[in-house]
Amino acid sequence: MITQRPSTHEGKVMVTFEISGTIWTESVHLVGDFNSWDSKSLPLHRDWKQDWILELELDTDRKYCFRYLFDGHHRGDNRQDSVLLTSN
């Protein structure tokens, strides 16, 4: 699930990426054009419900391509998992 809320900084939006804790994995990382597809820089962490979660501040009115890595590997085909359109 992905949710967005306004940021306190103009031209920015807070985006929360959340993956169900029922997925069997030791680690989840977020990679995309917002972090130059770096497989180590954006690890998700477990919240109080044991779901995987990460919050980022991104520019508004942009399109971002991204995917999740589970234990260092993507699941599915070689295309990006999603495209995110940010807005306030």
C-alpha angles and dihedrals in degrees: 000000000000124000131181133203133172118276125222087238119082114248092018136102131196111235122192119201114198132181124188115260089225090079109105105236141118096219142011124199129184117223128180147124089290090069100028090256091290106172095205107038101078113044118174116227132210116261127207090280090052091247119137112250142174131173122205134181108226136175115269125240094029135120116231127190116206147153139196123244117210113201087342096309134094120231120225129014130341097265121097114274096231149353117228122202110198124210139157 
